[in-house]
Amino acid sequence: MNKILIIMVSVLLMVGFSCSKDSNSDNGAAEKNGKITLETPRQKTSYAIGYQMGLGLKNVIQDVDIDIIFKGIQDSAVNSKEQLTKEEMQKILQEFTQTMNQRMMEKRRIDGEKNKTEGETFLKANASKPGVKVTASGLQYMVIIEGTGLKPTKTDRIKVHYRGTLLDGTEFDNSYNRGQPAVFPLEGFIPGWIEGVLLMKVGSKYKFFLPSGLAYGDRGAGAIGPNAVIVFEVELLGIEPPQPNQQQAPAGK
């Protein structure tokens, strides 16, 4: 929630610098069918600022009035007298932040319980499917292609292609889409990655089903919610020599 307030304040400051009462300025882009014509640098900058502000407000749009936000921007940018005192605004924004934080914490709690239940149900059913193997830690995996090369050690740098998804198929990371394999120090991975890749030989392709305890746990990561089971397809292409500057391991986006 603090990020939203930072975005709002930053945008107001930017608007303050970019706005002027100069009657010769290029105000008022032509509008047609809900779209405006953006021709000048000032118009394009103004639209970009407004768009970024809109992104920051997406999660709270039901709690605010856009028209009044525009009025607040206008009053602030052209130094009009504010309709609330600075003390009132500070108090209101503090209360708003607290409310939004409480709402987000409650949503994480609900999402975490839902993900935990769904994950446990999935893993129980998945464990009995043909080809699925389960380790002592609870990691589940399938061998898609069994390679014939060397097995990596925990301290090795590995060269891999991989694709990570949630249980519903939502993709959160994919090295194939970037057009080149990734090279990482294995020990920088999440526990399920480390355990799974240590089972592989170079040339192998496995599918891992990671319980949340072997992935990102109750904290989640990016698009990966709290207590989420995640799925990775991993292709081990090689073991690389160590280098001083090593790329960071894959994480949820």
matplotlib code that plots the C-alpha trace (Angstrom):
import matplotlib.pyplot as plt

x = [0.0, 2.9, 4.0, 0.6, 1.0, 4.6, 3.4, 0.6, 3.0, 5.6, 3.0, 1.7, 5.2, 5.8, 2.5, 3.6, 6.7, 5.0, 1.9, 1.8, -0.8, 0.9, -2.0, 0.3, 0.9, -0.5, -3.5, -6.4, -5.6, -8.4, -10.7, -12.8, -14.6, -13.0, -9.5, -7.3, -4.8, -1.3, 0.9, 3.2, 5.8, 3.8, 0.6, 2.5, 4.2, 0.9, -0.7, 2.2, 2.0, -1.7, -1.4, 1.2, -0.9, -3.9, -1.7, -1.0, -4.7, -5.9, -6.1, -8.0, -10.2, -13.3, -12.2, -11.6, -13.3, -11.3, -13.0, -12.0, -8.5, -8.2, -9.5, -6.9, -4.1, -5.4, -5.4, -2.0, -0.4, -1.6, -1.2, -4.8, -6.0, -6.4, -9.9, -8.5, -5.8, -2.4, -3.0, -6.3, -4.9, -2.0, -4.4, -6.7, -3.9, -2.5, -5.9, -6.4, -3.0, -3.8, -7.2, -5.5, -2.8, -5.4, -7.3, -4.2, -3.2, -6.7, -6.6, -3.2, -4.5, -7.5, -5.4, -2.9, -5.6, -7.1, -3.7, -2.8, -6.0, -5.8, -2.1, -2.5, -5.4, -3.4, -0.2, -2.2, -3.8, -0.7, 1.4, -0.5, -0.3, 1.8, 5.4, 5.3, 8.0, 8.0, 11.0, 11.3, 11.0, 7.7, 9.1, 7.3, 8.8, 8.5, 11.2, 10.4, 13.8, 16.6, 20.0, 23.4, 25.7, 27.2, 25.1, 25.7, 26.7, 25.2, 28.1, 28.0, 26.7, 24.1, 22.9, 19.1, 16.0, 12.9, 9.2, 7.4, 3.7, 1.0, -1.4, -3.9, -1.4, -0.5, 3.1, 5.3, 8.8, 10.0, 13.6, 12.5, 10.6, 13.8, 15.5, 18.5, 19.2, 19.8, 23.0, 22.8, 24.6, 22.5, 22.9, 21.1, 17.8, 14.8, 15.1, 12.9, 15.0, 18.2, 16.9, 15.3, 18.2, 20.6, 18.6, 19.2, 22.0, 23.0, 20.7, 17.7, 14.3, 12.2, 9.0, 8.9, 5.9, 7.1, 5.1, 5.1, 7.5, 10.1, 9.2, 8.3, 6.2, 3.7, 5.6, 5.0, 6.9, 5.5, 2.7, 3.2, 0.8, 1.3, 1.4, 1.2, 2.3, 4.3, 5.3, 8.6, 9.7, 13.5, 15.9, 19.5, 21.7, 25.1, 27.4, 29.3, 32.6, 32.3, 32.5, 32.9, 29.7, 26.9, 23.4, 20.7, 18.5, 14.9, 12.2, 8.5, 7.6]
y = [0.0, 2.4, 2.0, 3.3, 6.4, 6.9, 6.7, 9.2, 11.7, 11.3, 11.9, 15.0, 16.3, 15.6, 17.3, 20.3, 20.6, 20.0, 22.2, 25.9, 28.7, 29.8, 30.6, 29.8, 26.2, 23.2, 22.4, 20.4, 17.5, 16.8, 14.0, 11.7, 8.5, 8.4, 8.7, 11.8, 12.9, 13.1, 15.2, 17.4, 16.2, 17.9, 16.1, 12.7, 13.4, 14.3, 11.1, 8.9, 10.5, 9.9, 6.3, 5.5, 7.0, 4.9, 1.7, 2.8, 3.2, -0.1, -1.9, 0.9, 2.2, 1.2, 3.3, 6.6, 9.1, 9.7, 13.1, 14.3, 13.0, 15.2, 18.1, 17.5, 17.3, 20.6, 22.4, 21.1, 21.7, 25.3, 26.2, 26.7, 26.8, 23.2, 22.1, 20.1, 21.1, 19.4, 17.9, 16.5, 15.1, 13.4, 11.8, 10.7, 9.1, 7.4, 5.9, 4.9, 3.2, 1.3, 0.2, -1.0, -2.8, -4.7, -5.6, -6.9, -8.9, -10.5, -11.3, -12.9, -15.0, -16.1, -16.8, -18.7, -21.0, -21.6, -22.3, -24.7, -26.7, -26.8, -27.7, -30.6, -32.0, -31.7, -33.3, -36.2, -37.0, -36.4, -38.7, -41.8, -40.9, -43.1, -41.9, -39.6, -40.2, -38.8, -38.1, -38.1, -34.3, -34.4, -33.3, -34.9, -35.3, -37.0, -38.0, -36.8, -37.5, -39.3, -37.9, -39.7, -37.0, -36.0, -35.1, -31.7, -31.0, -28.3, -25.9, -26.2, -23.6, -25.2, -24.3, -24.9, -24.2, -24.1, -23.1, -22.4, -22.4, -22.3, -25.2, -23.5, -23.2, -19.5, -19.1, -17.0, -17.6, -19.1, -19.2, -20.4, -17.2, -15.2, -17.1, -18.5, -20.9, -19.6, -20.2, -20.1, -21.3, -24.2, -23.4, -20.1, -21.9, -22.6, -26.0, -27.9, -26.8, -27.9, -31.3, -31.9, -30.9, -32.9, -36.0, -35.1, -36.0, -33.5, -34.1, -34.8, -33.1, -33.5, -32.1, -31.0, -30.5, -28.4, -28.2, -24.7, -25.7, -26.5, -23.3, -19.9, -20.9, -18.5, -15.4, -16.2, -14.3, -12.0, -13.9, -16.9, -16.6, -17.7, -21.5, -22.1, -25.4, -24.6, -26.7, -26.5, -28.2, -28.2, -29.2, -29.7, -28.6, -28.5, -27.9, -24.6, -23.5, -21.1, -17.3, -14.3, -12.6, -15.2, -14.7, -14.9, -18.0, -17.9, -16.5, -15.8, -12.6]
z = [0.0, 0.7, -2.9, -4.1, -1.9, -3.1, -6.7, -6.0, -4.3, -7.1, -9.8, -8.0, -7.8, -11.5, -12.4, -10.3, -12.4, -15.8, -15.4, -15.9, -16.2, -19.4, -21.9, -24.8, -23.7, -25.7, -23.4, -24.6, -26.9, -29.4, -28.2, -30.4, -29.5, -26.1, -27.5, -27.5, -30.1, -28.6, -30.7, -28.6, -26.1, -23.3, -24.2, -24.4, -21.1, -19.4, -20.7, -19.5, -16.1, -15.9, -17.1, -14.5, -11.8, -13.0, -12.6, -9.0, -8.3, -9.8, -6.5, -4.7, -7.5, -5.6, -2.6, -4.4, -6.7, -9.9, -10.5, -7.1, -7.5, -10.7, -8.6, -6.0, -8.6, -10.2, -6.8, -5.9, -9.3, -9.7, -6.0, -5.4, -1.8, -0.6, 0.5, 3.4, 5.8, 5.5, 8.9, 7.8, 4.6, 6.5, 9.0, 6.2, 4.2, 7.3, 8.0, 4.4, 4.4, 7.5, 6.0, 2.8, 4.7, 6.8, 3.7, 1.9, 5.0, 5.2, 1.5, 1.9, 4.8, 2.7, -0.3, 1.8, 3.3, -0.1, -1.7, 1.1, 0.8, -3.0, -2.9, -0.4, -2.5, -5.7, -4.3, -2.7, -6.1, -8.1, -6.0, -7.3, -11.0, -13.3, -13.5, -10.5, -7.9, -4.3, -2.3, 1.5, 1.6, -0.3, -3.6, -6.5, -9.9, -13.3, -15.7, -19.2, -20.7, -18.8, -19.7, -19.8, -18.6, -15.3, -12.3, -10.8, -7.2, -5.0, -5.6, -9.4, -11.8, -14.1, -17.6, -17.9, -19.7, -17.5, -17.3, -14.1, -13.6, -10.9, -10.5, -12.8, -15.6, -15.1, -16.2, -14.0, -15.5, -18.7, -20.0, -23.4, -24.0, -23.4, -26.2, -24.3, -21.5, -18.0, -16.0, -12.3, -9.2, -8.0, -4.3, -5.0, -5.8, -3.7, -1.8, -4.2, -7.2, -5.5, -4.5, -7.9, -10.1, -8.0, -9.2, -12.8, -15.3, -18.0, -21.0, -18.7, -18.6, -15.5, -14.2, -10.6, -8.4, -5.4, -2.2, -0.8, 1.9, -0.7, -2.7, -1.4, 1.6, 3.2, 1.9, -1.8, -4.5, -7.1, -8.9, -6.6, -3.8, -0.2, 0.4, -3.3, -4.9, -8.1, -11.1, -13.0, -16.2, -16.1, -18.9, -17.6, -20.5, -18.9, -15.9, -16.2, -14.7, -11.8, -12.5, -10.2, -11.4, -11.3, -12.5, -9.9, -9.6, -11.0, -8.9, -9.1, -11.1]

ax = plt.figure().add_subplot(projection="3d")
ax.plot(x, y, z, "-o")
ax.set_aspect("equal")
plt.show()
